[in-house]
Each structure stands twice: as structure tokens, then as C-alpha cells.
Amino acid sequence: MQLPARSQSPRSLFSATHAAAAIVTAAALAATAGCGNGVIGSTVPQTAAAPIASAKGPQLGYIWVDSDKTLRPILGVAGASQVGQSVVPAGVYAGAAASATASIAVLQDTTGAFDLMALPSGSPASLNLTLPAGARIRLSPGGGAAVLYAPGASTASLVTGLLSVPAVHAITAPGAIADSAVSDTGTVSFEYAQASSFAVAVMPLGGLAAAIASVKSTGGLNFLPGRDDLLFADGSANSLTLVRSATNAPSASLIQTAQLLQSPSAVGISGSGRWAMVVNSAAASGGTNLVRVDLTTLTSTSVSCSCKPTLASTLADDGAFRVTEAVSGPNWIVDAAPATPRVLFIPALPAAAKTSLVASVVQ
């Protein structure tokens, strides 16, 4: 995908440096699987700096690191990966969201303006759109659309054509937006406060918003890839609902989760649309803090991670989800595809960026 460079923008100056750098392919070293409950892994000292993202070689996706305002690649595959060098200069942007499948990122700079960037080394192009700093960026499953909004506002911006010719659409929600998601077809879903609950509404591209359900509290929502099928959780009722054809002929099904849900707070869906990952925010220490859902059979499986999950971010390996934010220490991944989901982690990048660490597997 070719994007026009942002003329005279200081944030595009880094692209020449990126292009001049030697392409370093991350060597994905297979993690050793072991028995029992121990953590099996290894560290491999390197004399060079952290690897640079390349269009070649396996890659799981990107991590926005809020502490130093960088967007870093996850190089390798689930079970053998490492964090690489940032693809944007530190401090230029205030936030970003990247698509693991489409290789694009939407970034908001410190003035509130948004850019579109082809990953890993494209020149940022302006979307001619500005929102208050800290606006949320929600990408569609395939990365072709995005909804941008400030929490609590009743207006938002829908951007379509991210993989071709971007177009910005001003849209209005029926109430103050608590959470939102967008489908690959450009349909937007809003959750907004209504009396003592939250309404769940859908708005097709160019159409009007229509409420299709309500929840006691927000628990996360997401569209399935390539469809207008919406999956959402109720954070108070501990329920998970799948609505097929949400904009045409909505048909809702309550997914049986065998009482595994404990105040769900985030919902992610794999690239194939088969797997969903739900984060339990109220799980006891050592308990079921994640729930894997097979959207084909509508069955659920408990997952326990030695971490505090806060999100379910879809990665390039089908069924793999990153479930923690990059702050300090390792980032945690769940591979939902096996009969028994695997819990893995990506070791933290050392401050000096002089050591390459291989992801470990927790059996």
C-alpha cells in the first residue's frame, strides 16, 4: 500500500533513517516446552541493538508503549518472539493502534492530529482529522476502517478506506459513548449510558443508529472479521452475547459460559473469526482470569494466566491474543487454538536494548 508522505512534517523525517538501516530479520528461536507448572525459557545475549522491524520474516503485530510513546513490533511467532525497535520516533505521538493483519497504524500526535502509516517503514500521511488528545482508536478486524472518539462524547469519526483511499465521516451516537467498535464493512457499534444501564446500538455506514440490546455495565465488544456479527459482554450480568447480522436482521444468542465470566472487561476475536478471548477483571489470584470461546461450537474454556490481563488484542497468528499492556516486565500472550490453550510471554526489552530474549511457554 502506497501512502502519500506528509509534506514538511517532522514526524516523517525518521523514514529515511529507517530505510537506510540494514534490514535485520528477527531470528525466531523455538521455546522449549516442559512438563509441570514451571516457566520454561531462555535468554540469548546479543551484541547488537534490538532488531528492526522488516516486511520480511514472521511478525505477530505491534505494541504501543505508553511509557516512552513508541510503537514497537513483536517479531517472531507465538512461543518464540521478541520486541523490536520502535517504528516511530519516541515522543512524537501520544497514542496509536496497529493492525496485526493489515500492516497499518493509525497514530495521534501530541496536537491531537491523526496520521496513517504503512508498517513497518512507511511515511506517515495526514488523515486531516483532529480530536482531543487521548482519543480512543478502534480498528476493524481487517484494518480497513477505524472509529475514533473521545470517551464521554456523543460524536465520533469513522474512517473508511484505510487500505486504499481514506475517507473521514462525522457520526453521532445516541448518547455519551462509553465504548465502541467498527466492522470491516464500516458499521459502528456504540455502548452509551441510558438510565441505569447501557444501550448497545449499531450504525451502518451512511445510516442511523439503532439500539439492539442493553447491558448493565460495559464488558467489551467486537465485530467478527468480514461480517456485521457483534459479540459483546455484560460486565455486571457476567454474560456474553453474539448478535448475527446486527444491521440487517439482528439475531441474538446468549453464549453458555458455564459461569466462567467474572466481571468481563474486554473481548477480542481472532483473525479467522473462530476464537474469542474474554478478560475477567474480578478473577481471584490464580483463578480463571481469561475465558476462551469457540465461536463455531459456542463452547467456553477457562484460562489462567500468571498476569493481570487488561485487553484481548488480536495477533497475526490465528488464535493468539496479547492480554497485557506493555509497561514494564513481560507481555503475556494466550494461544487459543490448541485444545488446551497455551499461555506464553514476551520478555521485556531491557532498557539498554542490548539483549534479545526469547518468549517462554507456561505449561
C-alpha positions as CSV (number, residue, x, y, z in Angstrom):
1,M,0.0,0.0,0.0
2,Q,1.4,3.4,-1.0
3,L,0.5,6.4,1.2
4,P,1.4,10.0,0.3
5,A,4.1,11.4,2.5
6,R,3.0,14.2,4.9
7,S,4.7,17.2,3.4
8,Q,7.2,19.0,5.6
9,S,6.1,17.1,8.7
10,P,8.9,16.4,11.2
11,R,7.3,13.1,12.1
12,S,8.2,11.8,8.6
13,L,11.9,12.6,8.9
14,F,12.6,9.2,10.6
15,S,11.6,7.2,7.5
16,A,14.8,7.9,5.7
17,T,16.8,6.7,8.7
18,H,14.6,3.6,8.7
19,A,15.2,2.9,5.1
20,A,19.0,3.4,5.4
21,A,19.3,1.0,8.3
22,A,20.3,-2.6,7.4
23,I,17.4,-5.0,7.4
24,V,17.6,-7.2,10.4
25,T,15.4,-10.3,10.4
26,A,14.5,-11.4,13.8
27,A,15.6,-15.0,14.4
28,A,12.6,-16.7,16.0
29,L,14.0,-19.3,18.4
30,A,11.6,-22.0,19.4
31,A,10.7,-22.0,23.0
32,T,11.2,-25.2,24.9
33,A,8.0,-26.8,26.2
34,G,8.3,-28.5,29.5
35,C,6.2,-30.5,32.0
36,G,4.6,-29.4,35.2
37,N,3.8,-25.8,36.1
38,G,7.3,-24.2,35.8
39,V,8.2,-21.5,33.4
40,I,10.5,-22.8,30.6
41,G,12.5,-20.4,28.6
42,S,15.9,-19.0,27.7
43,T,17.8,-15.7,27.1
44,V,20.2,-15.1,24.3
45,P,22.7,-12.3,24.7
46,Q,23.2,-10.1,21.7
47,T,25.9,-7.5,21.0
48,A,23.7,-5.6,18.6
49,A,20.7,-3.4,19.5
50,A,17.1,-4.7,19.4
51,P,16.1,-5.9,15.9
52,I,14.5,-3.6,13.4
53,A,11.0,-4.4,12.0
54,S,11.1,-5.8,8.5
55,A,8.4,-6.6,5.9
56,K,10.1,-10.0,5.7
57,G,10.0,-12.7,8.3
58,P,7.3,-13.7,10.8
59,Q,5.7,-11.0,13.0
60,L,2.9,-11.1,15.5
61,G,1.9,-7.4,15.5
62,Y,2.8,-4.2,17.2
63,I,2.7,-2.8,20.8
64,W,2.1,0.8,21.7
65,V,4.4,1.5,24.7
66,D,2.9,4.4,26.6
67,S,5.8,5.0,28.9
68,D,8.1,6.1,26.1
69,K,5.5,6.8,23.4
70,T,6.8,4.3,20.9
71,L,5.2,1.7,18.6
72,R,7.3,-1.5,18.6
73,P,6.9,-4.7,16.6
74,I,6.6,-8.1,18.1
75,L,9.0,-10.1,15.9
76,G,8.7,-13.9,15.6
77,V,5.8,-16.2,16.2
78,A,3.7,-17.1,19.3
79,G,6.1,-19.0,21.5
80,A,9.2,-17.5,20.0
81,S,9.1,-13.8,19.8
82,Q,10.8,-10.6,20.9
83,V,10.2,-6.9,21.0
84,G,12.0,-4.8,18.3
85,Q,12.9,-1.2,17.8
86,S,10.2,1.4,17.6
87,V,9.0,2.3,14.1
88,V,8.2,5.9,15.1
89,P,10.4,8.4,17.0
90,A,9.8,8.4,20.7
91,G,7.6,11.3,21.9
92,V,6.2,12.4,18.6
93,Y,2.9,10.5,19.0
94,A,0.6,10.4,22.0
95,G,-1.2,7.2,21.1
96,A,-1.6,4.6,18.3
97,A,-3.4,1.5,17.2
98,A,-2.0,-1.0,14.7
99,S,-3.5,-3.8,12.7
100,A,-1.7,-7.2,13.0
101,T,-3.1,-8.4,9.7
102,A,-3.2,-5.2,7.5
103,S,0.2,-3.8,8.5
104,I,-1.1,-0.3,9.0
105,A,-1.2,2.0,12.1
106,V,-3.4,5.0,13.0
107,L,-1.5,7.4,15.2
108,Q,-2.5,10.5,17.1
109,D,0.2,13.1,17.6
110,T,0.7,15.4,20.6
111,T,-1.5,18.1,19.0
112,G,-4.4,15.7,18.5
113,A,-4.0,15.3,14.8
114,F,-4.2,11.8,13.2
115,D,-1.8,10.1,10.8
116,L,-2.0,6.8,8.8
117,M,1.2,4.8,8.4
118,A,2.0,1.7,6.4
119,L,4.1,-0.6,8.6
120,P,6.9,-1.1,9.2
121,S,8.6,1.9,7.5
122,G,6.1,3.9,5.5
123,S,5.9,7.7,5.8
124,P,3.0,9.0,7.9
125,A,0.2,10.6,5.9
126,S,-2.2,13.0,7.5
127,L,-5.9,12.0,7.8
128,N,-6.9,15.6,8.1
129,L,-8.6,14.9,11.4
130,T,-8.1,16.2,14.9
131,L,-9.6,15.1,18.2
132,P,-8.8,15.9,21.8
133,A,-5.6,14.2,22.9
134,G,-6.2,10.7,24.4
135,A,-8.9,9.9,21.9
136,R,-9.6,6.1,21.5
137,I,-8.7,4.4,18.3
138,R,-10.6,1.3,17.4
139,L,-9.6,-0.6,14.2
140,S,-11.9,-3.0,12.3
141,P,-10.8,-6.7,12.3
142,G,-9.3,-6.4,8.9
143,G,-7.8,-3.0,9.4
144,G,-9.8,-1.3,6.6
145,A,-11.8,1.0,8.9
146,A,-11.4,2.8,12.2
147,V,-13.7,4.6,14.7
148,L,-12.1,7.5,16.7
149,Y,-13.8,9.1,19.6
150,A,-13.2,10.8,23.0
151,P,-14.9,8.8,25.8
152,G,-18.0,10.6,27.1
153,A,-18.5,12.5,23.8
154,S,-21.6,11.8,21.6
155,T,-19.8,12.4,18.4
156,A,-17.1,10.3,16.7
157,S,-15.2,10.0,13.4
158,L,-15.4,7.0,11.2
159,V,-12.5,6.5,8.8
160,T,-13.0,4.1,5.9
161,G,-10.7,3.1,3.1
162,L,-7.6,2.8,5.3
163,L,-6.2,0.2,2.9
164,S,-6.9,2.3,-0.2
165,V,-8.2,5.9,-0.2
166,P,-9.1,7.1,3.3
167,A,-12.4,8.9,3.8
168,V,-13.5,10.6,7.1
169,H,-17.2,10.5,8.1
170,A,-18.5,12.5,11.1
171,I,-21.0,10.4,13.0
172,T,-23.2,10.9,16.0
173,A,-24.1,8.4,18.7
174,P,-27.5,8.4,20.5
175,G,-25.7,9.2,23.8
176,A,-22.4,9.7,25.5
177,I,-20.0,7.0,24.2
178,A,-18.7,4.5,26.8
179,D,-17.2,2.0,24.3
180,S,-17.3,1.5,20.5
181,A,-16.2,-0.9,17.8
182,V,-16.2,-0.9,14.0
183,S,-16.7,-3.7,11.4
184,D,-14.9,-4.3,8.2
185,T,-18.0,-3.0,6.3
186,G,-17.9,0.3,8.2
187,T,-20.7,-0.5,10.6
188,V,-20.1,1.2,14.0
189,S,-21.4,-0.2,17.4
190,F,-21.8,2.2,20.3
191,E,-22.4,1.5,24.0
192,Y,-23.8,4.5,25.7
193,A,-25.4,5.3,29.1
194,Q,-29.2,5.1,29.3
195,A,-30.9,5.4,32.7
196,S,-29.3,2.8,34.9
197,S,-27.9,0.7,32.1
198,F,-26.1,0.9,28.8
199,A,-27.7,0.6,25.4
200,V,-25.9,-1.3,22.6
201,A,-26.5,0.3,19.2
202,V,-25.3,-0.3,15.7
203,M,-25.0,2.2,12.9
204,P,-24.4,1.1,9.3
205,L,-22.2,3.2,7.0
206,G,-24.4,6.2,6.0
207,G,-27.3,5.0,8.1
208,L,-28.8,5.8,11.5
209,A,-28.0,4.2,14.9
210,A,-30.5,1.6,16.2
211,A,-30.4,0.0,19.7
212,I,-30.3,-3.8,19.6
213,A,-29.6,-4.7,23.2
214,S,-28.7,-3.4,26.6
215,V,-26.2,-4.3,29.3
216,K,-25.9,-3.4,33.0
217,S,-22.3,-2.4,32.5
218,T,-19.9,-2.4,29.6
219,G,-17.8,-5.5,29.4
220,G,-16.2,-5.2,25.9
221,L,-17.4,-5.6,22.4
222,N,-16.0,-6.5,18.9
223,F,-17.2,-7.4,15.4
224,L,-16.3,-10.7,13.7
225,P,-14.0,-10.4,10.7
226,G,-15.7,-9.6,7.4
227,R,-19.2,-9.5,9.0
228,D,-21.6,-7.4,10.9
229,D,-21.8,-10.0,13.6
230,L,-21.3,-8.4,17.0
231,L,-20.0,-10.0,20.2
232,F,-20.4,-8.2,23.5
233,A,-20.1,-8.9,27.2
234,D,-22.1,-7.6,30.2
235,G,-19.7,-6.7,33.0
236,S,-22.3,-6.9,35.7
237,A,-24.6,-9.8,34.5
238,N,-21.5,-11.9,33.5
239,S,-23.0,-12.7,30.2
240,L,-21.7,-13.0,26.6
241,T,-24.0,-12.3,23.6
242,L,-23.4,-12.9,19.9
243,V,-25.7,-10.9,17.5
244,R,-25.7,-12.2,14.0
245,S,-26.4,-9.7,11.1
246,A,-26.6,-6.8,13.6
247,T,-27.5,-4.2,11.0
248,N,-29.9,-6.2,8.8
249,A,-31.9,-8.9,10.7
250,P,-30.4,-9.0,14.3
251,S,-30.5,-12.4,15.8
252,A,-29.1,-12.6,19.4
253,S,-27.7,-15.8,21.1
254,L,-26.6,-15.9,24.7
255,I,-23.3,-18.0,24.8
256,Q,-23.2,-20.5,27.6
257,T,-20.0,-19.8,29.6
258,A,-20.7,-22.2,32.5
259,Q,-20.4,-19.3,35.0
260,L,-16.8,-18.7,33.9
261,L,-17.3,-15.0,33.5
262,Q,-16.3,-12.8,36.4
263,S,-16.9,-9.1,35.6
264,P,-15.7,-9.3,32.0
265,S,-14.0,-6.1,30.8
266,A,-12.6,-6.8,27.3
267,V,-13.4,-9.0,24.3
268,G,-11.1,-10.0,21.4
269,I,-11.8,-12.1,18.3
270,S,-9.2,-14.0,16.2
271,G,-8.5,-13.2,12.6
272,S,-10.4,-16.3,11.4
273,G,-13.4,-15.4,13.5
274,R,-13.4,-18.7,15.3
275,W,-11.9,-17.8,18.6
276,A,-12.9,-15.2,21.1
277,M,-10.9,-14.2,24.3
278,V,-12.7,-12.6,27.2
279,V,-10.9,-10.8,30.1
280,N,-12.2,-11.4,33.6
281,S,-11.4,-8.3,35.7
282,A,-12.6,-9.7,39.0
283,A,-10.9,-13.1,38.9
284,A,-9.2,-14.1,42.2
285,S,-5.5,-14.6,42.2
286,G,-4.5,-17.8,40.4
287,G,-8.1,-18.2,39.1
288,T,-9.8,-18.0,35.8
289,N,-8.8,-14.6,34.6
290,L,-9.4,-15.4,30.9
291,V,-12.1,-17.3,29.0
292,R,-11.5,-18.8,25.5
293,V,-14.7,-19.1,23.4
294,D,-15.1,-21.3,20.3
295,L,-17.5,-19.3,18.2
296,T,-18.1,-22.3,16.0
297,T,-19.4,-24.6,18.7
298,L,-20.3,-21.7,21.2
299,T,-18.4,-23.5,24.0
300,S,-16.1,-21.9,26.6
301,T,-12.8,-22.9,28.3
302,S,-11.2,-21.4,31.3
303,V,-7.7,-20.0,31.0
304,S,-5.5,-19.0,34.0
305,C,-2.6,-16.6,33.4
306,S,0.1,-15.6,35.9
307,C,-0.6,-12.0,34.9
308,K,-3.2,-9.3,35.3
309,P,-4.9,-9.2,31.8
310,T,-6.5,-5.9,30.7
311,L,-7.1,-6.4,27.0
312,A,-7.5,-9.1,24.3
313,S,-5.6,-7.7,21.3
314,T,-5.6,-9.9,18.2
315,L,-2.3,-11.0,16.9
316,A,-1.2,-12.3,13.4
317,D,-1.1,-16.0,14.5
318,D,-4.7,-17.1,14.4
319,G,-6.0,-17.7,17.9
320,A,-3.2,-15.7,19.5
321,F,-4.1,-12.7,21.7
322,R,-1.9,-10.3,23.7
323,V,-3.6,-9.8,27.0
324,T,-1.4,-7.3,28.9
325,E,-0.2,-3.7,28.2
326,A,3.5,-3.0,27.7
327,V,4.5,-1.0,30.8
328,S,7.3,-3.0,32.5
329,G,8.2,-6.6,32.7
330,P,6.9,-9.2,30.2
331,N,3.9,-9.0,27.9
332,W,1.6,-12.0,28.1
333,I,0.1,-13.9,25.2
334,V,-2.6,-16.7,25.1
335,D,-2.7,-19.1,22.1
336,A,-6.3,-20.1,22.0
337,A,-6.1,-22.5,19.0
338,P,-4.9,-25.7,20.8
339,A,-7.4,-27.9,22.7
340,T,-5.7,-26.7,25.9
341,P,-4.9,-23.0,25.4
342,R,-1.2,-22.1,25.8
343,V,-0.1,-19.2,28.0
344,L,3.1,-17.5,26.8
345,F,5.1,-14.4,27.5
346,I,7.4,-12.0,25.6
347,P,10.2,-10.9,28.0
348,A,10.5,-7.2,28.5
349,L,13.0,-5.3,26.3
350,P,16.0,-4.3,28.5
351,A,16.5,-0.5,29.0
352,A,19.8,-0.7,27.1
353,A,18.2,-2.8,24.3
354,K,21.3,-4.9,24.2
355,T,19.7,-8.3,24.9
356,S,17.4,-10.4,22.8
357,L,15.0,-12.5,24.8
358,V,13.0,-15.5,23.5
359,A,9.4,-15.9,24.6
360,S,8.8,-18.6,27.1
361,V,6.0,-21.0,27.4
362,V,4.0,-21.8,30.6
363,Q,2.5,-25.3,30.5
